[in-house]
């Protein structure tokens, strides 16, 4: 029986008009700096991003390196541009239906958690979730930059399950990314795809966030039904 639901955050509950990388690249182009880098530098950039995602490098250090690779040699200018990128990172837009879905699932008695990869502090992530109206329903967070592991590494899912005090068979993971959904399935959780590409595979698919309320494994019960069942047992 499913008792807890773990969610990805970005592109599930919120999105941005433009990704931070695309924003930074466009900003540099406008200022006359190189928009593209060599394959070697790109590989280095990806390595640095993974280190930042696992909390081994700050987001400030990552963006400083990103800008240096593209020819921004003045430290003061890099600091200003990094601040602009951070402002873009904090400019999140709600994907419709998140608050209604989380409120409904909470009323049904589920433990609700976030399993998220980010180069930013977990406090920023919670602020974004508050901005889109779902933070108040969240019971736990497993964050890559705190834990030191990112999806689809089993450890980040297991960390969330430990916090929830649930076994993998008692939890489901809701996401949009194929690798992350497969990672959750390998751990032993049920998977639900939402806001997903056409080729993503999961145990269940929801047409929207609000449609999560219609997923069979999430429809079983509410808190009032729990109480009713307990009273019925007691009267026998």
N, C-alpha and C positions, 0 to 999 in steps of 0.2 A: 504494500500500500504506500502510495506517495504521500509523504508528510512535509517535504520541503521542496522549494523550487529555487534554483540558482540561475541567475541571469547574467549574460554579458551586458555591457552598458552602452558603449558607443555603437551607433547604428541599430540599436534596439530601442533605447529610450530617447536618445538625442542624436543630432547630427550637426554639421556646420555647413554654411553656405559654400565654404571652400576649406579644404584640408589645410592644416598648418604648413605642411611642406609645400603645397601649391601656392599658398599665400606668400611664404618666404621667397620662393623662386620668382614669383611675379614681382614682388617688392624689389628684389635685386635687379631684375631686368629693367624696371623703371628707373633705377639709379645707375644703370650702365655697367653693372657687374656681370660676371659670367653666370649664365643660367644653368649650364651643363658642366659636368666634371668628367674626368677620365674614368674608365672602368675600375681602375685601381682605387681611385678616391671614392667611387660609389660603393665599392666593396668595403672600404674603410668606414664610410658613413653608415652602412647597414650594420657593421660590427658594433660601432659606437651606439647605435640606436638600441640594439639588443642589450648592451651593457647598461644603458640608461633604463630600459624596461625592467631589467632585473635589479635595479637600485644600486648598481656599482658605479654609476656616473650621474651627476645631477643634470637636470634638464637645462640649466644655464650653461654647463660645460658642453653638453651636446650641441646646443645651438651655436655656441661660440666656435666650435670646430666646424660646424656646417658652414658658417659664414666665412671662416678663414679659407676653407677649401675653394670658395668662390671669389676669392681675391679681396675680401674686406680686411685690410691690414691694420686699420686704426682701431685699437681696443675700445675707445670711447664710442666710436660709431657702431661697433659690434654690440656694445651694451644697449645702445638705443634701439637697434634693430631687433635684438633679442626681446626687448620689452614689447615691441610691436607684435612680435610673434606670440608672446604670452597673452597679450590682449586678444588676439585671434583665437587662441586655444580656449579662452574663457567665454567666447561668444558662441554659446550652444543654443540650438533650436530644438524644441520638443517634437518628437515624432508622435502624431495623434494617437490617443487611446491609452497612453501609459498609466495615467493616474486612475482611470476607470478600471483598467485591468488589475492594477496592484491593489486597489481598494477592494475589488470583488474577491480576489484571491485571499487577501488578508481576512476578510469576513468568513471565508470558508475554513479558516484555521490553519493555513499553511505557514510554515517558516519560510521567509523570503530573504534571499541573499544575493550579493553581487560577486561575480568572479571576473576580475578586470585586469587587463594589461595596460600599463601607462608608464610614461617617463616622468609624469608629474606626481606631486605629493597626493596622498590619498584624500587629504582635506579638500584639494581642488576637485577631485572626482565627486566627493559628496556635495560640494557646492553646486556642481553641474546638475547632479541628480535632484537637488533641492530646487534649482531653477526650473526644471521641467516637471516638478510637482510629485516626485515619487520617493524622495529620501525618507519621508516620515514612515513609510511602510517597510523599510529595510531593517532586518534584524542583524545582519552580519555582512562583512566585506572581506574578501580575500583579494589582495592587491599585489600585483607582480613586483612593483618597486619597493614594497615592504617585505614581501616574502623571499624575494630573490629567485623566483621561478615564474615562467609565463606559460600560458596555454600554447600547445596542448600537453605540456608537462603534467603528468598525473598529480604531482605534488600540490599544484594550486587548487585543483578540484578537491583533493583529499583534505587540504587545509580548511576549505569551506565546510566540508562535511564534518570535520572534527568540531569546528565552532558550532555547527548546528546540532551536534550529537546525533547524527544520522548515519546509517549505512548507505552505501551507494544505491542499493535497491530501494531505499526509501526516499530517493531524491530524483529530480529531473533537472536537466540543464536546458535553458532557453537561449538560443543564439542565432546568428545568421551566417557565420563563417564555417565552411566545410571542415577545416582542420580542427577547429575548436569543438565542433559537434562530435567529430570522430574521437577526439581526446576524451570527452565526457563519456561516450559510449564504451570506450576501452576500460574506463574505470569501473563501469557497471551501472551507470545511470541511464535512465530513459532520456531521450533527446527530443526537443521540440524546436523546429525551425520557424523563424518569423523574420519578415523584412529580408528575405533571402533570395539569392540567385536561383534560377530555374533548376540548375543541376545539383543543388544541395540535397543530401540524403539525411533523413532523420526518421525517428519512430513516428512522429506526428508533425504536421505542418499547420500553422495558423495563418489565416489570410491577413490578419492585422493584430495589433496588440489586444484590442478588445475581444478578438476572436479566441484569444487564449482561454477565455472563460468557457468556451465550448469544446476545448480539448478533452476527450473522454477521461483521461487520468486526473484532470483538474475539476471535474464536475461532480464528484461523488458526494461531497458533504459540506455543510456550513457549521459554524459554531453552535447554532441553535439545534441543528440536527444531531450533533454530538450529544448535547444535553438531553435531547429527547430520547436518544438511544440509551443513555445511561439511566434515565428515569424508568424506561420500559424494562430494562434488565432488573432494576431494583424492585419493581413491582411483581416480578414473577416468583 
